[in-house]
Amino acid sequence: MGNVSNYRNFVIGGHSGSGKTLLCERMLFKAGAIPRCGAIEEKNTTSDFSVEEQEKQSSIYSSILNCKWKDYHFFFVDTPGYGEFVGQYIAAIRACDAALVVIDAVEGPQFGTARAWKLAKKRGIPRFGVVNRLDKERASFKATLEVMRKNHGRNVIIPLVWPIGDAENFTKVVSIFDENLPADIADDVAECRTLWMDAIAETDDALMMRYLDGEKLTVDEIKQGLRKSVIAGKTIPVFPVSAAKDIGIAELMDAITEFFPTPLEYVALPGGPSKVADDGDAFGIVFKAVNDPFNGQLTFIRTVSGTFKPDSELFNPVTNTKERIGQLLLMNGKNQSTLASAEPGTVFAVAKLKDSHVGDTLSTSAAIKPLPGIELPNPVMSYAISAVKQGEDEKILTGLAKICECSPTIRLARDPETHEQLLLGMGDQQLAIAARRLKEQFKVEVALNTPKTPYRETITAPAEGHYRHKKQTGGAGQFAEVFLKIAYREEGYEFANEVVGGTIPKNFIPAVEKGILEVMADGPLVGCTVERVRVAVYDGKYHPVDSNEMAFKIAGRMALRDAFSKAKPVLMEPVMKVSIHIPDAYMGDVTGDLNHKRGRVIGMEMDEGMQVVQAEVPLAEMRKYATELRSMTQGKGSFDMEFVRYEQVPANVANAIIAKHQAEVEKENE
């Protein structure tokens, strides 16, 4: 295709509504990759080409784009900013060498902004800040800049160009290294220039000495030092733009060519390659998959090293399989063209791979070790799913498996305790979209219901139980009598045979435990797993003719139920550790809501201008939290959670749960 040193590969991230998609559209148009600049309202942008995105007028999926700018070739990914679709940004970061983080000049940095900064920093790639929508009413570059500097530091966030005017007066941008600038911005520009010169001097000891001695650095030395500082992540250049009015876009694109790394400067993760080149064995990372109506499943790959060729055999060291690829496809949204080769930094697609998934490595050599995979967040919401029409369960699971392949933060799982089939994801909108795609693409409909909570049951006092099973049916009867005692055991379940004198023959003891285990799996309170109980069988009776394994299993089961009812049983519930990221304005609403949910706030801290509330909350109260938090914060909050432990359910809550369960059982038995 061209000179790899002139390739630039980057991801575009930021909060929803900051104008990322229109920025991409403007860059494509200025580069001549598209004949006209589309608009979100007209539903004709290159990035947002799916029906769902056009209806919502918001990005849901990452979109792979490319264009040629002067002597350079850009490969870039437009990503959704809405929290439920963060997996698209995380995966795209693994395919890119740098990040443009877009900030709304009206609303300022928000949670999606902070998340984009953090994930790019964690990946170790350089970042640009793009303050967009400066042409809008109430837009303020200086106010936005001050918030960014408060979050990251004045000597980190440094404009490389400065706007002339704000809102309707925003007309152009000027380089902070230009001479003869307007007097009203002279002081601001001078400060930026000083900050940049300090940062540039710090990249090289010899430059530092000359700078301190008052020598003037050359233009080339300034550019080289600036590039070193940016690539090292020491500084973040900031660019004021208006994608809608095409102001500052050319300057931004020029800066991408000058200061972003080449693909040969690929930042490897621990365990990744120590060296990349444009020759030798080719290997790359799979970071995206889509179901294409014409080509079947398309798999997107970023070449890390070497050069991929069409019509060749590849190896997947993760699944230990071989893959045969045909054409290499260069994508611009949904538009395709073919590639003769894919050098380092190239993002391309191939069709109909058999067993390669997001996070896998593909290589031309079986000797290549897998690249580090893609770490995705844990789901925060789930639905229990069932077929609307009988007999379509298998079709639903097959269709959802394909949808999950293309949206790796959506997962299918069967709960081993409640036995429900679960669809898990990052929020209700993401899961609703998955259900809609299932109906439209696979012609089957799924019902989404709130899952059962996997409660546990245990005891708080020792007790004894007894049951005598006697049944006479004319022929051989059934007889067994079991005495047992139970006690709480923190370490977990334990069964003990303390029978002496052969009152229960040894060959019937396993049958007694089978009956006990049946009760443990389907507890007497609400039918959930019984845990942390020691059960000891210490006496009983048998009949030489009528006793059998079934009789002792029934006796064991009923004796445990008898003992359990006397042992002050309690209900246990899963408790989650929750981290909630919100603007400060919503702190009161969120903490008040947590109190209503029986939550405990265990800490608060600031992170990149956002309040982070750490709390512990029962899982039963978190089932709809993604929807509730979106409503409380107008979509400006986000959260993640993980299981911590089981805790006793308060008596009043437990009584209501038990009563509801018993009513359901009675209804089923009618």
C-alpha positions as a printed Julia matrix, in Angstrom:
670×3 Matrix{Float64}:
   0.0     0.0    0.0
   2.67    2.47   0.94
   5.38    3.58   3.32
   4.58    2.26   6.82
   6.36    5.24   8.36
   3.6     7.41   6.89
   0.77    5.36   8.41
  -1.05    6.82  11.4
  -3.36    4.64  13.42
  -5.6     6.08  16.16
  -8.87    5.7   18.05
 -11.41    8.48  18.62
 -13.14    8.39  22.02
 -14.98   10.63  24.44
 -18.38   11.22  26.0
 -21.57   10.68  24.04
 -22.66   13.83  22.2
 -19.21   15.44  22.01
 -19.2    15.24  18.2
 -16.85   12.31  17.5
 -18.8    11.0   14.53
 -19.05   14.4   12.85
 -15.32   14.95  13.46
 -14.62   11.67  11.64
 -16.96   12.68   8.84
 -15.21   16.03   8.45
 -11.76   14.39   8.33
 -12.91   11.92   5.68
 -14.4    14.73   3.61
 -11.35   16.98   3.86
  -9.14   14.07   2.82
 -11.34   13.37  -0.22
 -12.39    9.91   1.02
 -16.1    10.81   0.74
 -17.8    13.18  -1.76
 -19.85   15.13   0.8
 -19.94   15.61   4.54
 -22.88   13.77   6.08
 -24.86   14.86   9.14
 -26.2    12.98  12.16
 -29.67   14.49  11.69
 -29.75   13.39   8.05
 -28.74    9.81   9.05
 -26.09    9.65   6.36
 -22.72    9.66   8.16
 -20.11    7.09   7.21
 -19.73    5.85  10.8
 -23.32    5.49  11.98
 -24.67    3.29   9.23
 -26.71    0.77  11.24
 -30.47    1.17  11.58
 -30.2     1.33  15.4
 -27.6     4.12  15.26
 -29.59    6.15  12.77
 -32.73    5.84  14.88
 -30.93    6.83  18.11
 -28.76    9.4   16.3
 -25.91    8.1   18.42
 -23.07    5.63  17.89
 -23.59    2.1   19.2
 -20.8     0.23  17.38
 -17.22    1.14  16.59
 -16.72    2.06  12.95
 -13.51    1.39  11.02
 -12.38    4.28   8.82
  -9.42    5.29   6.7
  -8.32    8.14   4.47
  -5.22    9.63   2.86
  -4.08   13.02   4.08
  -1.27   14.56   2.05
   1.46   11.87   2.01
   0.01    9.96   4.95
  -2.56    7.21   5.38
  -4.84    7.37   8.42
  -6.48    4.27   9.92
  -8.87    5.29  12.66
 -11.83    4.01  14.67
 -14.89    6.03  15.64
 -16.23    4.64  18.93
 -19.49    5.12  20.86
 -19.31    7.32  23.94
 -22.3     5.93  25.77
 -21.27    3.88  28.83
 -23.12    0.69  27.91
 -20.99    0.32  24.77
 -17.58    0.87  26.4
 -16.42   -2.55  25.17
 -16.26   -1.13  21.64
 -13.75    1.52  22.78
 -11.69   -0.93  24.86
 -11.33   -3.3   21.92
 -10.5    -0.45  19.52
  -7.72    0.8   21.79
  -5.95   -2.55  21.36
  -5.91   -1.95  17.62
  -4.59    1.61  17.73
  -1.34    3.47  18.4
  -2.81    6.74  19.72
  -6.04    8.32  20.92
  -7.98   11.47  20.1
 -10.17   12.24  23.1
 -13.01   14.58  22.13
 -14.42   17.02  24.7
 -17.62   19.05  24.33
 -16.79   22.78  24.64
 -20.31   23.44  25.99
 -20.67   20.67  28.6
 -16.98   20.22  29.36
 -15.31   16.95  30.4
 -17.76   14.26  31.53
 -17.55   10.63  32.62
 -17.06    9.35  29.07
 -14.16   11.78  28.73
 -12.51   10.53  31.92
 -12.98    6.92  30.85
 -11.42    7.59  27.44
  -8.38    9.25  29.05
  -7.91    6.46  31.59
  -8.22    3.56  29.16
  -5.8     5.17  26.69
  -3.34    5.85  29.51
  -3.64    2.27  30.75
  -2.89    1.06  27.21
   0.19    3.33  27.24
  -0.55    5.2   24.02
  -0.16    8.97  23.38
  -3.23   11.19  23.48
  -4.55   14.39  21.9
  -7.35   16.44  23.45
  -9.85   17.81  20.92
 -12.2    20.5   22.24
 -15.06   20.31  19.77
 -18.31   22.24  19.17
 -16.63   25.58  19.87
 -19.08   27.23  17.48
 -22.06   26.45  19.75
 -23.79   28.82  22.13
 -22.21   28.82  25.63
 -19.05   27.16  24.28
 -15.89   28.22  26.08
 -12.42   26.98  25.26
 -10.78   28.56  28.29
 -13.37   27.21  30.74
 -13.07   23.72  29.27
  -9.29   23.97  29.32
  -9.26   24.94  33.0
 -11.33   21.88  33.95
  -9.01   19.65  31.91
  -5.96   21.18  33.6
  -7.52   20.7   37.01
  -8.0    17.01  36.21
  -4.61   16.33  34.61
  -2.21   19.15  35.43
  -1.27   22.46  33.82
   2.04   21.15  32.52
   0.32   18.11  30.92
  -2.69   19.68  29.19
  -1.18   22.24  26.82
  -2.89   23.73  23.75
  -0.84   23.49  20.58
  -3.18   25.86  18.75
  -5.42   28.59  20.18
  -8.91   29.63  19.03
  -9.8    33.07  17.78
 -13.18   33.72  19.41
 -15.8    31.48  21.06
 -19.32   30.42  20.06
 -20.59   32.45  17.08
 -17.31   34.42  17.07
 -15.14   31.33  16.63
 -13.51   31.89  13.24
 -10.11   30.18  13.14
  -7.22   28.73  15.13
  -3.59   29.84  15.3
  -0.44   27.98  16.29
   0.95   28.97  19.68
   4.36   29.22  17.97
   3.12   31.81  15.47
   4.39   35.38  15.72
   2.23   38.53  15.56
  -0.82   37.09  17.35
  -3.81   39.19  18.45
  -3.17   41.08  21.69
  -6.2    39.6   23.48
  -4.73   36.08  23.36
  -1.05   37.01  23.7
  -0.78   36.18  27.41
  -2.54   32.82  27.05
  -0.41   31.85  24.08
   2.78   32.94  25.81
   1.99   30.71  28.77
   1.37   27.74  26.45
   4.61   28.42  24.59
   6.57   28.47  27.86
   4.95   25.24  29.04
   5.78   23.57  25.74
   9.37   24.74  25.78
   9.8    23.39  29.32
   8.33   20.04  28.26
  10.47   19.9   25.11
  13.66   20.68  27.02
  12.93   17.85  29.47
  13.07   15.28  26.66
  16.84   15.64  26.19
  19.64   16.61  28.6
  21.58   18.54  25.94
  18.44   20.48  24.96
  17.78   21.22  28.61
  21.26   22.71  29.11
  20.96   24.87  26.0
  17.44   25.96  26.98
  18.56   26.91  30.49
  21.49   28.84  29.0
  19.01   30.92  27.03
  19.82   29.5   23.6
  17.04   29.48  21.04
  16.05   26.0   19.85
  15.57   25.35  16.14
  12.19   24.57  14.61
  13.28   20.95  14.02
  14.47   20.6   17.61
  11.16   21.95  18.88
   9.17   19.52  16.69
  11.34   16.54  17.63
  11.16   17.37  21.33
   7.43   17.94  21.17
   6.95   14.59  19.43
   9.06   12.81  22.06
   7.06   14.38  24.87
   3.71   13.42  23.3
   4.71    9.84  22.46
   6.09    9.34  25.97
   2.72   10.43  27.35
   4.25   13.31  29.31
   2.07   15.91  27.6
  -1.34   16.02  25.92
  -1.65   18.59  23.11
  -5.06   20.26  22.95
  -6.8    21.36  19.75
  -9.84   23.68  19.58
 -12.08   22.73  16.64
 -15.53   22.93  15.18
 -16.27   19.84  13.12
 -19.58   21.37  12.01
 -17.95   24.59  10.71
 -14.69   22.97   9.54
 -12.49   25.1   11.78
  -9.23   23.67  13.12
  -9.62   20.3   11.37
  -6.72   20.7    8.93
  -4.43   21.81  11.76
  -5.46   18.75  13.78
  -4.8    16.39  10.87
  -1.4    17.96  10.24
  -0.53   17.49  13.92
  -1.52   13.81  13.7
   1.05   13.33  10.92
   3.76   15.14  12.88
   3.32   14.0   16.46
   1.54   10.63  16.55
   3.74    7.5   16.4
   4.25    5.3   13.36
   3.1     1.65  13.51
   6.76    0.64  13.88
   6.67    2.4   17.27
   3.89    0.09  18.45
   3.4     0.1   22.24
   3.48   -3.52  23.36
   1.68   -4.74  26.46
   3.48   -7.04  28.95
   3.97  -10.32  27.18
   3.71   -8.67  23.76
   6.37   -8.39  21.04
   9.65   -6.7   21.85
  10.11   -5.64  18.23
   7.85   -5.04  15.23
   8.82   -4.66  11.59
   7.23   -4.45   8.17
   8.88   -7.71   7.09
   9.23  -11.18   8.6
   6.38  -13.26  10.02
   3.11  -11.37  10.1
   0.92  -11.29  13.19
  -2.0    -9.18  14.34
  -4.77   -8.83  16.92
  -8.45   -9.59  16.27
 -10.41   -6.72  17.83
 -13.85   -6.68  16.23
 -16.39   -8.89  14.47
 -19.62   -8.01  12.66
 -22.35  -10.01  10.94
 -22.31   -8.71   7.38
 -25.46   -9.43   5.33
 -23.39  -10.2    2.22
 -20.14  -11.72   3.48
 -21.3   -13.48   6.64
 -19.16  -12.71   9.67
 -16.39  -10.18   9.1
 -13.39  -10.32  11.42
 -11.31   -7.17  11.87
  -7.57   -7.42  12.38
  -4.89   -4.86  13.11
  -1.5    -5.85  11.69
   1.1    -5.53  14.44
   4.15   -6.78  12.54
   4.97   -8.18   9.11
   2.64   -8.09   6.12
  -0.53  -10.11   5.54
  -1.39  -11.21   2.02
  -4.73  -12.36   0.56
  -5.43  -16.02  -0.21
  -3.15  -17.37   2.49
  -3.14  -19.66   5.51
  -2.99  -18.25   9.02
  -2.5   -19.76  12.46
  -4.43  -18.94  15.61
  -2.23  -19.81  18.62
  -5.08  -19.1   21.04
  -7.49  -21.71  19.63
  -4.65  -23.75  18.08
  -6.37  -23.8   14.71
  -5.56  -22.92  11.11
  -7.56  -20.35   9.17
  -7.77  -19.81   5.44
  -8.3   -16.19   4.36
  -9.37  -14.88   0.97
  -9.61  -11.17   0.2
  -8.28   -8.49   2.54
 -10.95   -5.81   2.87
 -10.26   -2.13   3.58
 -13.31   -0.65   5.32
 -14.81    2.82   5.49
 -17.92    2.3    7.56
 -19.89   -0.23   5.54
 -18.02    0.54   2.3
 -15.44   -2.01   1.2
 -12.47   -2.14  -1.11
  -9.8    -4.82  -1.51
  -6.2    -4.67  -0.36
  -3.14   -6.22  -2.0
  -1.36   -6.34   1.38
  -1.76   -5.27   5.0
   1.38   -3.82   6.55
   1.87   -2.82  10.23
  -0.78   -0.39  11.41
  -3.28   -1.45   8.74
  -6.77   -2.27   9.97
  -8.49   -4.7    7.63
 -11.27   -7.28   7.58
 -11.53  -10.88   6.38
 -14.66  -12.95   5.89
 -15.83  -16.28   7.27
 -13.11  -17.32   9.69
 -13.94  -20.6   11.43
 -12.63  -20.25  14.97
 -11.09  -16.85  15.61
 -12.58  -14.44  18.11
 -12.11  -10.95  19.54
  -8.85  -10.89  21.48
  -7.23  -13.71  19.49
  -3.93  -13.52  17.62
  -3.57  -14.44  13.94
  -0.2   -15.11  12.35
   1.48  -16.45   9.22
   3.73  -18.6   11.45
   2.81  -21.32  13.93
   5.81  -20.25  16.03
   4.31  -16.88  17.0
   3.1   -16.69  20.6
  -0.33  -15.17  21.35
  -0.48  -11.43  21.94
  -2.06  -10.32  25.24
  -5.85  -10.58  24.95
  -8.44   -7.84  25.41
  -9.63   -7.28  28.98
 -13.32   -6.4   28.99
 -15.43   -5.22  31.95
 -17.76   -7.53  33.85
 -21.47   -7.27  33.0
 -23.54   -5.08  35.32
 -27.02   -6.12  34.22
 -28.73   -9.35  33.23
 -32.05  -10.67  32.01
 -33.46  -14.15  32.29
 -34.38  -15.14  28.76
 -37.0   -17.5   27.38
 -38.54  -18.15  23.99
 -41.78  -16.31  23.23
 -42.83  -19.27  21.06
 -42.37  -22.85  22.18
 -39.66  -24.88  20.48
 -37.43  -21.93  19.55
 -34.98  -22.15  22.47
 -32.21  -23.67  20.35
 -32.61  -21.01  17.64
 -32.44  -18.27  20.29
 -29.22  -19.61  21.81
 -27.62  -20.0   18.36
 -28.58  -16.46  17.33
 -27.5   -14.89  20.61
 -24.16  -16.71  20.43
 -23.49  -14.97  17.1
 -24.57  -11.62  18.53
 -22.27  -12.11  21.53
 -19.39  -12.84  19.17
 -19.82   -9.36  17.69
 -20.49   -7.63  21.04
 -18.08   -9.27  23.47
 -19.42   -7.4   26.53
 -22.71   -9.27  25.97
 -22.56  -12.8   27.36
 -24.74  -15.87  27.61
 -24.63  -17.98  30.75
 -26.74  -20.46  32.67
 -27.04  -19.71  36.38
 -26.07  -22.96  38.13
 -28.27  -22.15  41.14
 -31.43  -20.67  39.66
 -31.05  -22.71  36.42
 -32.11  -19.7   34.36
 -30.55  -18.88  31.01
 -29.12  -15.38  31.37
 -28.25  -12.67  28.88
 -25.71  -10.37  30.53
 -24.37   -7.0   29.45
 -23.56   -3.41  30.37
 -27.11   -2.05  30.49
 -30.74   -2.42  29.46
 -30.36   -0.58  26.16
 -27.5    -2.81  25.03
 -29.48   -5.95  25.89
 -32.66   -4.61  24.3
 -30.71   -3.94  21.09
 -29.41   -7.52  21.19
 -32.99   -8.82  21.52
 -34.07   -6.65  18.61
 -31.21   -7.88  16.42
 -32.17  -11.45  17.3
 -35.69  -10.83  16.05
 -34.64   -8.98  12.89
 -31.65  -11.13  11.84
 -32.63  -14.57  13.12
 -36.45  -14.27  13.07
 -36.95  -15.46  16.66
 -38.28  -13.5   19.61
 -37.01  -13.67  23.17
 -38.69  -12.58  26.41
 -36.5   -10.59  28.83
 -37.35  -10.94  32.52
 -35.73   -9.91  35.8
 -33.57  -12.85  36.94
 -34.1   -14.67  40.19
 -31.59  -13.75  42.87
 -29.39  -16.73  43.86
 -30.08  -16.6   47.58
 -28.46  -19.07  49.96
 -29.91  -20.66  53.09
 -28.12  -21.51  56.32
 -28.73  -21.92  60.06
 -27.79  -19.94  63.14
 -28.29  -22.56  65.89
 -27.62  -26.31  66.36
 -30.61  -28.66  66.21
 -31.61  -32.28  65.88
 -33.96  -33.89  63.42
 -35.72  -37.22  63.16
 -37.86  -38.99  60.62
 -39.35  -42.47  60.52
 -40.32  -43.61  57.03
 -42.71  -46.53  56.93
 -44.75  -47.59  53.95
 -46.65  -50.86  53.45
 -48.0   -51.6   49.98
 -49.11  -55.22  50.26
 -45.82  -56.67  49.03
 -42.39  -55.53  50.16
 -42.66  -52.35  52.18
 -40.31  -49.48  52.89
 -38.8   -48.76  56.27
 -36.07  -46.41  57.49
 -35.55  -44.26  60.56
 -32.9   -41.55  60.81
 -31.72  -39.33  63.66
 -29.34  -36.5   62.82
 -27.97  -33.28  64.22
 -26.91  -30.15  62.41
 -24.72  -27.18  63.28
 -23.38  -24.08  61.54
 -19.95  -24.58  59.93
 -18.21  -21.51  58.47
 -15.89  -23.59  56.3
 -18.82  -25.09  54.4
 -20.8   -28.32  54.18
 -19.61  -31.43  56.0
 -21.25  -34.83  56.42
 -20.34  -37.16  59.27
 -21.36  -40.75  60.05
 -21.53  -41.03  63.84
 -23.7   -44.16  63.94
 -22.48  -46.79  66.41
 -23.65  -50.3   66.95
 -24.9   -50.77  63.38
 -28.32  -49.2   63.97
 -28.04  -48.08  60.34
 -25.97  -50.48  58.19
 -23.0   -48.8   56.49
 -24.33  -49.59  53.03
 -27.35  -47.3   53.68
 -25.32  -44.3   54.91
 -24.61  -42.99  51.32
 -28.35  -43.06  50.65
 -28.97  -40.95  53.76
 -26.44  -38.4   52.47
 -28.1   -38.38  49.03
 -31.35  -37.32  50.67
 -29.5   -34.65  52.65
 -27.81  -33.3   49.5
 -31.17  -33.05  47.75
 -32.38  -30.73  50.52
 -29.08  -28.81  50.42
 -29.61  -28.15  46.7
 -33.27  -27.12  47.12
 -33.52  -25.41  50.49
 -36.69  -25.43  52.61
 -37.01  -21.62  52.8
 -37.03  -20.48  49.15
 -35.61  -23.45  47.25
 -32.02  -22.13  47.16
 -28.72  -23.79  48.04
 -28.14  -24.56  51.72
 -24.57  -23.85  52.82
 -22.25  -23.74  55.85
 -23.9   -26.68  57.6
 -22.41  -29.74  59.3
 -24.74  -32.75  59.28
 -24.05  -35.77  61.47
 -26.15  -38.96  61.37
 -25.93  -40.57  64.8
 -28.75  -43.1   65.11
 -31.59  -44.85  63.36
 -33.34  -48.13  62.71
 -33.71  -50.5   59.81
 -35.72  -53.57  58.84
 -33.93  -56.61  57.39
 -36.56  -56.99  54.64
 -38.27  -53.61  54.09
 -35.25  -51.28  54.35
 -33.64  -50.11  51.11
 -31.7   -47.17  49.71
 -34.8   -45.26  48.63
 -36.3   -45.5   52.12
 -33.15  -44.17  53.76
 -32.83  -41.41  51.18
 -36.38  -40.25  51.99
 -35.74  -40.51  55.72
 -32.49  -38.54  55.45
 -34.21  -35.84  53.44
 -37.11  -35.44  55.85
 -34.92  -35.63  58.95
 -32.82  -32.72  57.63
 -35.94  -30.69  56.93
 -37.08  -31.35  60.49
 -33.73  -30.28  61.95
 -33.47  -27.26  59.64
 -36.82  -25.88  60.82
 -35.57  -25.96  64.43
 -32.12  -24.45  63.76
 -33.22  -20.84  63.32
 -32.75  -20.81  59.52
 -31.88  -17.57  57.75
 -31.72  -16.37  54.17
 -28.38  -15.17  52.76
 -28.06  -12.81  49.79
 -25.18  -11.92  47.46
 -23.65   -8.51  48.16
 -21.85   -6.59  45.42
 -19.02   -4.08  45.61
 -20.14   -1.16  43.44
 -18.06    1.72  42.05
 -20.26    4.57  40.78
 -18.75    7.41  38.71
 -20.88   10.54  38.69
 -20.6    14.32  38.39
 -20.57   16.04  41.77
 -24.03   17.55  41.18
 -25.67   14.12  41.49
 -23.91   12.99  44.67
 -26.9    13.59  46.97
 -29.37   11.79  44.71
 -27.09    8.78  44.25
 -26.11    8.31  47.91
 -29.73    8.78  49.01
 -30.83    6.13  46.54
 -28.13    3.75  47.82
 -29.53    4.09  51.33
 -32.98    3.09  50.05
 -31.36    0.05  48.45
 -29.93   -1.11  51.79
 -26.5    -0.12  50.5
 -23.51    0.96  52.58
 -21.29    3.74  51.27
 -17.72    2.73  52.18
 -15.74    5.48  50.48
 -15.67    8.47  48.14
 -12.9     9.92  46.0
 -12.31   12.19  43.03
 -11.04   10.73  39.77
 -10.45   12.93  36.72
 -13.08   15.43  37.88
 -15.69   12.77  38.65
 -16.94   11.65  42.05
 -16.41    7.94  42.62
 -18.71    6.41  45.23
 -17.65    3.03  46.59
 -20.5     1.07  48.14
 -21.68   -2.41  49.02
 -25.22   -3.19  47.88
 -27.31   -6.39  47.78
 -27.53   -7.83  44.26
 -31.33   -7.96  44.49
 -31.37   -4.15  44.68
 -29.04   -3.73  41.66
 -31.05   -5.56  39.01
 -32.28   -2.36  37.33
 -29.56    0.0   38.49
 -28.2     0.69  35.01
 -31.57    2.16  34.05
 -32.04    3.94  37.37
 -28.58    5.54  37.36
 -29.07    6.77  33.8
 -32.33    8.41  34.88
 -30.82    9.97  38.03
 -27.78   11.42  36.22
 -29.26   12.17  32.78
 -26.9     9.59  31.32
 -23.8    11.15  32.88
 -23.07    8.37  35.38
 -21.65    4.89  35.08
 -20.87    2.0   37.41
 -19.25   -1.38  37.68
 -19.7    -4.08  40.26
 -18.32   -7.39  41.44
 -19.42  -10.04  43.91
 -18.02   -9.66  47.45
 -19.77  -12.14  49.78
 -23.07  -13.46  51.08
 -24.76  -11.69  53.99
 -27.88  -12.41  56.03
 -31.05  -10.84  54.67
 -32.83   -8.6   57.22
 -35.78  -10.42  58.79
 -38.5    -8.18  57.34
 -37.1    -8.5   53.83
 -36.51  -12.25  54.22
 -40.09  -12.83  55.41
 -41.45  -11.12  52.3
 -39.19  -13.21  50.03
 -40.17  -16.46  51.77
 -43.89  -15.62  51.65
 -43.67  -14.84  47.94
 -41.86  -18.11  47.26
 -44.4   -20.15  49.2
 -47.26  -18.47  47.33
 -45.63  -19.34  44.0
 -45.15  -22.96  45.07
 -48.78  -23.23  46.16
 -49.94  -21.78  42.85
 -47.83  -24.3   40.91
 -49.27  -27.16  42.96
 -52.87  -26.18  42.34
